[in-house]
């Protein structure tokens, strides 16, 4: 029983660290200059993006392209610039994290 508790705690720590690592990646790639998890800044809150795309099986690929190439018109008049400093793998990591927000 003790072993199961330890395994559960270790798994929770890994999930928590992954979530923190992705928040750190969002900060490092300057996403937080225009977004926050809970509130609209210049761009939408990440929780609002997650809600809008919930259940959309194509959301990850669409949003990765927006992160990499930029976009406009979905959330208002302010365009999202392209993010040349973000790799394709980082964009997928960031989008998966954004889509996991509640």
N, CA, C and O atoms as a GROMACS GRO file, in nm:
protein
  408
    1UNK      N    1   0.083  -0.120   0.000
    1UNK     CA    2   0.000   0.000   0.000
    1UNK      C    3   0.087   0.125   0.000
    1UNK      O    4   0.062   0.220  -0.074
    2UNK      N    5   0.190   0.122   0.085
    2UNK     CA    6   0.280   0.237   0.094
    2UNK      C    7   0.346   0.264  -0.042
    2UNK      O    8   0.364   0.379  -0.083
    3UNK      N    9   0.380   0.154  -0.110
    3UNK     CA   10   0.444   0.166  -0.241
    3UNK      C   11   0.350   0.233  -0.343
    3UNK      O   12   0.394   0.316  -0.422
    4UNK      N   13   0.222   0.197  -0.342
    4UNK     CA   14   0.124   0.258  -0.432
    4UNK      C   15   0.109   0.407  -0.406
    4UNK      O   16   0.097   0.487  -0.499
    5UNK      N   17   0.111   0.444  -0.280
    5UNK     CA   18   0.101   0.586  -0.245
    5UNK      C   19   0.223   0.661  -0.299
    5UNK      O   20   0.209   0.770  -0.354
    6UNK      N   21   0.341   0.602  -0.283
    6UNK     CA   22   0.463   0.665  -0.332
    6UNK      C   23   0.462   0.677  -0.485
    6UNK      O   24   0.504   0.779  -0.540
    7UNK      N   25   0.415   0.573  -0.552
    7UNK     CA   26   0.405   0.577  -0.698
    7UNK      C   27   0.307   0.686  -0.740
    7UNK      O   28   0.333   0.761  -0.835
    8UNK      N   29   0.194   0.695  -0.671
    8UNK     CA   30   0.095   0.799  -0.701
    8UNK      C   31   0.151   0.939  -0.680
    8UNK      O   32   0.129   1.028  -0.762
    9UNK      N   33   0.224   0.957  -0.570
    9UNK     CA   34   0.285   1.088  -0.544
    9UNK      C   35   0.390   1.122  -0.649
    9UNK      O   36   0.399   1.237  -0.692
   10UNK      N   37   0.468   1.024  -0.690
   10UNK     CA   38   0.570   1.047  -0.793
   10UNK      C   39   0.505   1.085  -0.925
   10UNK      O   40   0.551   1.176  -0.994
   11UNK      N   41   0.397   1.015  -0.961
   11UNK     CA   42   0.326   1.047  -1.085
   11UNK      C   43   0.267   1.187  -1.079
   11UNK      O   44   0.275   1.262  -1.177
   12UNK      N   45   0.208   1.224  -0.966
   12UNK     CA   46   0.152   1.359  -0.951
   12UNK      C   47   0.262   1.464  -0.962
   12UNK      O   48   0.240   1.570  -1.021
   13UNK      N   49   0.377   1.436  -0.906
   13UNK     CA   50   0.489   1.531  -0.914
   13UNK      C   51   0.534   1.548  -1.058
   13UNK      O   52   0.564   1.659  -1.101
   14UNK      N   53   0.540   1.439  -1.132
   14UNK     CA   54   0.580   1.448  -1.272
   14UNK      C   55   0.480   1.530  -1.353
   14UNK      O   56   0.520   1.615  -1.433
   15UNK      N   57   0.352   1.507  -1.333
   15UNK     CA   58   0.249   1.584  -1.403
   15UNK      C   59   0.259   1.731  -1.364
   15UNK      O   60   0.252   1.819  -1.450
   16UNK      N   61   0.275   1.757  -1.237
   16UNK     CA   62   0.287   1.895  -1.188
   16UNK      C   63   0.411   1.962  -1.247
   16UNK      O   64   0.405   2.077  -1.290
   17UNK      N   65   0.523   1.890  -1.249
   17UNK     CA   66   0.646   1.946  -1.306
   17UNK      C   67   0.631   1.971  -1.455
   17UNK      O   68   0.682   2.071  -1.506
   18UNK      N   69   0.561   1.882  -1.526
   18UNK     CA   70   0.538   1.904  -1.669
   18UNK      C   71   0.454   2.028  -1.691
   18UNK      O   72   0.482   2.107  -1.782
   19UNK      N   73   0.351   2.047  -1.609
   19UNK     CA   74   0.267   2.166  -1.622
   19UNK      C   75   0.348   2.292  -1.594
   19UNK      O   76   0.335   2.391  -1.665
   20UNK      N   77   0.431   2.288  -1.490
   20UNK     CA   78   0.515   2.402  -1.458
   20UNK      C   79   0.617   2.427  -1.568
   20UNK      O   80   0.645   2.541  -1.604
   21UNK      N   81   0.674   2.318  -1.621
   21UNK     CA   82   0.772   2.333  -1.727
   21UNK      C   83   0.710   2.401  -1.849
   21UNK      O   84   0.775   2.483  -1.914
   22UNK      N   85   0.586   2.369  -1.879
   22UNK     CA   86   0.520   2.431  -1.994
   22UNK      C   87   0.485   2.576  -1.966
   22UNK      O   88   0.490   2.659  -2.056
   23UNK      N   89   0.451   2.608  -1.843
   23UNK     CA   90   0.430   2.748  -1.806
   23UNK      C   91   0.562   2.823  -1.817
   23UNK      O   92   0.565   2.937  -1.863
   24UNK      N   93   0.669   2.760  -1.776
   24UNK     CA   94   0.801   2.821  -1.789
   24UNK      C   95   0.838   2.841  -1.936
   24UNK      O   96   0.897   2.942  -1.972
   25UNK      N   97   0.804   2.744  -2.020
   25UNK     CA   98   0.830   2.757  -2.164
   25UNK      C   99   0.750   2.874  -2.221
   25UNK      O  100   0.801   2.950  -2.303
   26UNK      N  101   0.624   2.888  -2.179
   26UNK     CA  102   0.542   2.999  -2.225
   26UNK      C  103   0.604   3.133  -2.185
   26UNK      O  104   0.602   3.228  -2.262
   27UNK      N  105   0.659   3.140  -2.065
   27UNK     CA  106   0.727   3.262  -2.021
   27UNK      C  107   0.853   3.285  -2.102
   27UNK      O  108   0.879   3.396  -2.147
   28UNK      N  109   0.931   3.179  -2.121
   28UNK     CA  110   1.058   3.190  -2.193
   28UNK      C  111   1.038   3.231  -2.339
   28UNK      O  112   1.121   3.302  -2.395
   29UNK      N  113   0.928   3.189  -2.398
   29UNK     CA  114   0.901   3.222  -2.539
   29UNK      C  115   0.818   3.348  -2.554
   29UNK      O  116   0.770   3.380  -2.663
   30UNK      N  117   0.800   3.420  -2.444
   30UNK     CA  118   0.734   3.551  -2.442
   30UNK      C  119   0.584   3.547  -2.466
   30UNK      O  120   0.524   3.649  -2.500
   31UNK      N  121   0.522   3.430  -2.450
   31UNK     CA  122   0.377   3.419  -2.466
   31UNK      C  123   0.304   3.504  -2.362
   31UNK      O  124   0.198   3.561  -2.389
   32UNK      N  125   0.363   3.510  -2.243
   32UNK     CA  126   0.297   3.579  -2.132
   32UNK      C  127   0.300   3.732  -2.147
   32UNK      O  128   0.241   3.802  -2.065
   33UNK      N  129   0.367   3.782  -2.247
   33UNK     CA  130   0.362   3.926  -2.273
   33UNK      C  131   0.223   3.967  -2.322
   33UNK      O  132   0.179   4.080  -2.299
   34UNK      N  133   0.154   3.876  -2.388
   34UNK     CA  134   0.022   3.907  -2.444
   34UNK      C  135  -0.091   3.820  -2.389
   34UNK      O  136  -0.208   3.850  -2.411
   35UNK      N  137  -0.057   3.712  -2.318
   35UNK     CA  138  -0.157   3.618  -2.268
   35UNK      C  139  -0.134   3.592  -2.119
   35UNK      O  140  -0.024   3.613  -2.067
   36UNK      N  141  -0.238   3.545  -2.053
   36UNK     CA  142  -0.225   3.487  -1.919
   36UNK      C  143  -0.312   3.363  -1.917
   36UNK      O  144  -0.390   3.340  -2.010
   37UNK      N  145  -0.299   3.284  -1.814
   37UNK     CA  146  -0.379   3.162  -1.806
   37UNK      C  147  -0.526   3.195  -1.780
   37UNK      O  148  -0.613   3.135  -1.843
   38UNK      N  149  -0.553   3.287  -1.691
   38UNK     CA  150  -0.690   3.311  -1.646
   38UNK      C  151  -0.760   3.432  -1.705
   38UNK      O  152  -0.882   3.434  -1.712
   39UNK      N  153  -0.684   3.534  -1.748
   39UNK     CA  154  -0.746   3.661  -1.790
   39UNK      C  155  -0.696   3.708  -1.925
   39UNK      O  156  -0.580   3.685  -1.962
   40UNK      N  157  -0.783   3.774  -1.999
   40UNK     CA  158  -0.744   3.836  -2.125
   40UNK      C  159  -0.641   3.945  -2.097
   40UNK      O  160  -0.658   4.023  -2.003
   41UNK      N  161  -0.538   3.951  -2.175
   41UNK     CA  162  -0.440   4.060  -2.167
   41UNK      C  163  -0.453   4.132  -2.300
   41UNK      O  164  -0.551   4.204  -2.321
   42UNK      N  165  -0.359   4.117  -2.391
   42UNK     CA  166  -0.374   4.165  -2.528
   42UNK      C  167  -0.449   4.058  -2.607
   42UNK      O  168  -0.542   4.086  -2.682
   43UNK      N  169  -0.404   3.934  -2.587
   43UNK     CA  170  -0.470   3.820  -2.649
   43UNK      C  171  -0.557   3.749  -2.547
   43UNK      O  172  -0.561   3.789  -2.430
   44UNK      N  173  -0.627   3.646  -2.589
   44UNK     CA  174  -0.720   3.577  -2.499
   44UNK      C  175  -0.648   3.501  -2.389
   44UNK      O  176  -0.531   3.466  -2.402
   45UNK      N  177  -0.719   3.476  -2.280
   45UNK     CA  178  -0.668   3.391  -2.173
   45UNK      C  179  -0.656   3.249  -2.228
   45UNK      O  180  -0.737   3.206  -2.310
   46UNK      N  181  -0.555   3.178  -2.182
   46UNK     CA  182  -0.537   3.041  -2.229
   46UNK      C  183  -0.656   2.953  -2.193
   46UNK      O  184  -0.689   2.862  -2.269
   47UNK      N  185  -0.720   2.977  -2.079
   47UNK     CA  186  -0.838   2.897  -2.043
   47UNK      C  187  -0.952   2.921  -2.143
   47UNK      O  188  -1.031   2.830  -2.170
   48UNK      N  189  -0.961   3.042  -2.197
   48UNK     CA  190  -1.065   3.072  -2.296
   48UNK      C  191  -1.034   3.005  -2.430
   48UNK      O  192  -1.124   2.960  -2.500
   49UNK      N  193  -0.906   2.998  -2.465
   49UNK     CA  194  -0.866   2.927  -2.587
   49UNK      C  195  -0.902   2.779  -2.572
   49UNK      O  196  -0.958   2.719  -2.663
   50UNK      N  197  -0.868   2.722  -2.456
   50UNK     CA  198  -0.899   2.581  -2.431
   50UNK      C  199  -1.049   2.556  -2.440
   50UNK      O  200  -1.092   2.456  -2.498
   51UNK      N  201  -1.130   2.645  -2.385
   51UNK     CA  202  -1.276   2.629  -2.389
   51UNK      C  203  -1.328   2.639  -2.532
   51UNK      O  204  -1.415   2.562  -2.572
   52UNK      N  205  -1.276   2.734  -2.608
   52UNK     CA  206  -1.322   2.753  -2.745
   52UNK      C  207  -1.294   2.631  -2.833
   52UNK      O  208  -1.375   2.595  -2.919
   53UNK      N  209  -1.180   2.568  -2.811
   53UNK     CA  210  -1.138   2.456  -2.896
   53UNK      C  211  -1.164   2.319  -2.834
   53UNK      O  212  -1.120   2.218  -2.889
   54UNK      N  213  -1.232   2.314  -2.721
   54UNK     CA  214  -1.262   2.185  -2.657
   54UNK      C  215  -1.339   2.096  -2.753
   54UNK      O  216  -1.439   2.138  -2.812
   55UNK      N  217  -1.293   1.974  -2.768
   55UNK     CA  218  -1.361   1.879  -2.856
   55UNK      C  219  -1.323   1.890  -3.003
   55UNK      O  220  -1.366   1.806  -3.082
   56UNK      N  221  -1.246   1.990  -3.041
   56UNK     CA  222  -1.203   2.007  -3.180
   56UNK      C  223  -1.077   1.924  -3.203
   56UNK      O  224  -0.970   1.958  -3.152
   57UNK      N  225  -1.089   1.817  -3.277
   57UNK     CA  226  -0.977   1.726  -3.301
   57UNK      C  227  -0.866   1.789  -3.384
   57UNK      O  228  -0.753   1.740  -3.384
   58UNK      N  229  -0.896   1.897  -3.455
   58UNK     CA  230  -0.795   1.963  -3.538
   58UNK      C  231  -0.733   2.085  -3.468
   58UNK      O  232  -0.650   2.154  -3.526
   59UNK      N  233  -0.774   2.110  -3.345
   59UNK     CA  234  -0.730   2.230  -3.274
   59UNK      C  235  -0.579   2.239  -3.259
   59UNK      O  236  -0.521   2.344  -3.283
   60UNK      N  237  -0.515   2.128  -3.219
   60UNK     CA  238  -0.371   2.136  -3.196
   60UNK      C  239  -0.297   2.181  -3.322
   60UNK      O  240  -0.214   2.272  -3.315
   61UNK      N  241  -0.325   2.119  -3.434
   61UNK     CA  242  -0.256   2.157  -3.558
   61UNK      C  243  -0.286   2.300  -3.599
   61UNK      O  244  -0.197   2.373  -3.642
   62UNK      N  245  -0.413   2.342  -3.586
   62UNK     CA  246  -0.450   2.480  -3.621
   62UNK      C  247  -0.375   2.580  -3.533
   62UNK      O  248  -0.321   2.679  -3.582
   63UNK      N  249  -0.374   2.553  -3.403
   63UNK     CA  250  -0.313   2.648  -3.311
   63UNK      C  251  -0.161   2.649  -3.320
   63UNK      O  252  -0.098   2.753  -3.301
   64UNK      N  253  -0.100   2.535  -3.351
   64UNK     CA  254   0.045   2.532  -3.373
   64UNK      C  255   0.080   2.626  -3.489
   64UNK      O  256   0.176   2.702  -3.480
   65UNK      N  257   0.003   2.621  -3.595
   65UNK     CA  258   0.029   2.709  -3.709
   65UNK      C  259   0.013   2.856  -3.670
   65UNK      O  260   0.089   2.941  -3.716
   66UNK      N  261  -0.086   2.886  -3.587
   66UNK     CA  262  -0.104   3.025  -3.542
   66UNK      C  263   0.013   3.071  -3.456
   66UNK      O  264   0.058   3.185  -3.467
   67UNK      N  265   0.063   2.982  -3.370
   67UNK     CA  266   0.178   3.017  -3.288
   67UNK      C  267   0.298   3.046  -3.379
   67UNK      O  268   0.368   3.146  -3.359
   68UNK      N  269   0.320   2.961  -3.475
   68UNK     CA  270   0.438   2.975  -3.561
   68UNK      C  271   0.426   3.089  -3.662
   68UNK      O  272   0.521   3.165  -3.682
   69UNK      N  273   0.309   3.101  -3.726
   69UNK     CA  274   0.292   3.196  -3.837
   69UNK      C  275   0.213   3.322  -3.801
   69UNK      O  276   0.212   3.418  -3.878
   70UNK      N  277   0.147   3.321  -3.684
   70UNK     CA  278   0.063   3.434  -3.646
   70UNK      C  279  -0.077   3.417  -3.701
   70UNK      O  280  -0.106   3.319  -3.771
   71UNK      N  281  -0.162   3.511  -3.670
   71UNK     CA  282  -0.299   3.504  -3.717
   71UNK      C  283  -0.376   3.627  -3.674
   71UNK      O  284  -0.326   3.709  -3.597
   72UNK      N  285  -0.498   3.638  -3.724
   72UNK     CA  286  -0.582   3.753  -3.686
   72UNK      C  287  -0.728   3.721  -3.709
   72UNK      O  288  -0.763   3.630  -3.783
   73UNK      N  289  -0.812   3.800  -3.643
   73UNK     CA  290  -0.954   3.793  -3.667
   73UNK      C  291  -1.033   3.698  -3.581
   73UNK      O  292  -1.156   3.713  -3.573
   74UNK      N  293  -0.970   3.602  -3.516
   74UNK     CA  294  -1.045   3.505  -3.437
   74UNK      C  295  -1.086   3.563  -3.302
   74UNK      O  296  -1.195   3.536  -3.253
   75UNK      N  297  -0.997   3.642  -3.241
   75UNK     CA  298  -1.021   3.695  -3.107
   75UNK      C  299  -1.032   3.846  -3.107
   75UNK      O  300  -1.024   3.908  -3.000
   76UNK      N  301  -1.051   3.907  -3.222
   76UNK     CA  302  -1.062   4.052  -3.227
   76UNK      C  303  -0.968   4.111  -3.330
   76UNK      O  304  -0.911   4.040  -3.413
   77UNK      N  305  -0.953   4.241  -3.323
   77UNK     CA  306  -0.878   4.312  -3.426
   77UNK      C  307  -0.726   4.306  -3.410
   77UNK      O  308  -0.653   4.327  -3.506
   78UNK      N  309  -0.677   4.277  -3.290
   78UNK     CA  310  -0.533   4.276  -3.266
   78UNK      C  311  -0.475   4.144  -3.318
   78UNK      O  312  -0.512   4.037  -3.269
   79UNK      N  313  -0.383   4.151  -3.416
   79UNK     CA  314  -0.325   4.028  -3.470
   79UNK      C  315  -0.222   3.966  -3.376
   79UNK      O  316  -0.158   4.036  -3.297
   80UNK      N  317  -0.208   3.835  -3.386
   80UNK     CA  318  -0.101   3.766  -3.315
   80UNK      C  319   0.016   3.756  -3.411
   80UNK      O  320   0.001   3.703  -3.521
   81UNK      N  321   0.133   3.806  -3.370
   81UNK     CA  322   0.248   3.800  -3.461
   81UNK      C  323   0.303   3.658  -3.472
   81UNK      O  324   0.279   3.573  -3.385
   82UNK      N  325   0.378   3.634  -3.577
   82UNK     CA  326   0.449   3.507  -3.590
   82UNK      C  327   0.554   3.498  -3.481
   82UNK      O  328   0.603   3.601  -3.432
   83UNK      N  329   0.589   3.379  -3.443
   83UNK     CA  330   0.686   3.357  -3.335
   83UNK      C  331   0.804   3.275  -3.388
   83UNK      O  332   0.810   3.154  -3.368
   84UNK      N  333   0.895   3.342  -3.453
   84UNK     CA  334   1.010   3.276  -3.516
   84UNK      C  335   1.101   3.209  -3.414
   84UNK      O  336   1.177   3.118  -3.449
   85UNK      N  337   1.096   3.252  -3.289
   85UNK     CA  338   1.182   3.196  -3.185
   85UNK      C  339   1.130   3.064  -3.130
   85UNK      O  340   1.196   3.000  -3.049
   86UNK      N  341   1.011   3.022  -3.173
   86UNK     CA  342   0.948   2.898  -3.125
   86UNK      C  343   0.967   2.789  -3.230
   86UNK      O  344   0.933   2.808  -3.347
   87UNK      N  345   1.020   2.675  -3.188
   87UNK     CA  346   1.035   2.563  -3.280
   87UNK      C  347   0.900   2.491  -3.296
   87UNK      O  348   0.807   2.515  -3.220
   88UNK      N  349   0.893   2.405  -3.394
   88UNK     CA  350   0.771   2.326  -3.415
   88UNK      C  351   0.740   2.241  -3.292
   88UNK      O  352   0.626   2.234  -3.248
   89UNK      N  353   0.841   2.176  -3.237
   89UNK     CA  354   0.821   2.092  -3.118
   89UNK      C  355   0.775   2.176  -2.999
   89UNK      O  356   0.687   2.134  -2.924
   90UNK      N  357   0.835   2.293  -2.981
   90UNK     CA  358   0.794   2.381  -2.872
   90UNK      C  359   0.651   2.428  -2.891
   90UNK      O  360   0.575   2.438  -2.794
   91UNK      N  361   0.614   2.458  -3.015
   91UNK     CA  362   0.477   2.502  -3.042
   91UNK      C  363   0.377   2.394  -3.006
   91UNK      O  364   0.272   2.423  -2.948
   92UNK      N  365   0.408   2.269  -3.038
   92UNK     CA  366   0.319   2.158  -3.002
   92UNK      C  367   0.309   2.145  -2.850
   92UNK      O  368   0.200   2.123  -2.796
   93UNK      N  369   0.421   2.158  -2.781
   93UNK     CA  370   0.421   2.150  -2.635
   93UNK      C  371   0.337   2.262  -2.575
   93UNK      O  372   0.256   2.238  -2.486
   94UNK      N  373   0.356   2.383  -2.625
   94UNK     CA  374   0.280   2.498  -2.574
   94UNK      C  375   0.131   2.483  -2.601
   94UNK      O  376   0.049   2.508  -2.512
   95UNK      N  377   0.095   2.442  -2.720
   95UNK     CA  378  -0.047   2.429  -2.755
   95UNK      C  379  -0.113   2.319  -2.673
   95UNK      O  380  -0.226   2.336  -2.627
   96UNK      N  381  -0.046   2.207  -2.653
   96UNK     CA  382  -0.103   2.101  -2.570
   96UNK      C  383  -0.127   2.153  -2.429
   96UNK      O  384  -0.229   2.123  -2.367
   97UNK      N  385  -0.032   2.231  -2.378
   97UNK     CA  386  -0.048   2.289  -2.245
   97UNK      C  387  -0.165   2.387  -2.242
   97UNK      O  388  -0.248   2.382  -2.151
   98UNK      N  389  -0.172   2.475  -2.341
   98UNK     CA  390  -0.283   2.572  -2.346
   98UNK      C  391  -0.416   2.498  -2.352
   98UNK      O  392  -0.510   2.534  -2.280
   99UNK      N  393  -0.427   2.397  -2.434
   99UNK     CA  394  -0.553   2.325  -2.448
   99UNK      C  395  -0.590   2.246  -2.323
   99UNK      O  396  -0.705   2.206  -2.308
  100UNK      N  397  -0.495   2.224  -2.233
  100UNK     CA  398  -0.524   2.152  -2.109
  100UNK      C  399  -0.573   2.243  -1.997
  100UNK      O  400  -0.609   2.195  -1.889
  101UNK      N  401  -0.576   2.373  -2.021
  101UNK     CA  402  -0.616   2.468  -1.915
  101UNK      C  403  -0.766   2.459  -1.887
  101UNK      O  404  -0.846   2.432  -1.977
  102UNK      N  405  -0.802   2.481  -1.764
  102UNK     CA  406  -0.942   2.476  -1.722
  102UNK      C  407  -0.988   2.616  -1.680
  102UNK      O  408  -1.103   2.634  -1.642
   0.00000   0.00000   0.00000
